[in-house]
Amino acid sequence: MTYWYQTPNLKNRLSKESGVMAKKHPQFKLMEGDSQLDFAKKGSLFWAGKLRTNFGNVFNVAVVYPENYPYGEIKAFVMEFMKEKNSKHMYMDGHLCLYSNTHDGGKSQGVGMETTAPTIVAWTAAWLNAWEVYSRTGRWPGRE
């Protein structure tokens, strides 16, 4: 079986993303999924690392490429929330709701050729900060 990251043009794209990740998020490492992981199947790629919030808390994050990358949605998971799977702005499988398809007219923001893992890591950091405000105040900051 050939995976997306083994094709020449996407192999180059992964190399470029890896360079950006090394500069912007050096604490993240590229890993391969396996049957032991709920969030990343065998053969899939994901970035694993830690994010520290403005409140000083540290969370373990995985940013998972879809099988049909770059056409599918890159998903972000926070390991500390994987058992909850019922938090505000989180889907049933545990991945975070980082953007709204209703506020942009259903244009599937976050899906497509322009979305990258470094972008999703930055959005995840913003999500974690919003979650901490919500957990303290009961109100999600910004537009819902």
Secondary structure, DSSP 8 states (H G I E B T S, - for coil): ---GGGSHHHHHHHHHHHHHHHHH-TT-EEEE--TT-SSS-TT-EEEEEEEE-TTS-EEEEEEE--TTTTSSB-EEEEGGGTTT--STTB-TTSBB--S-TTTTTS--TTBSTT--HHHHHHHHHHHHHHHHHHHHHSS-SS--
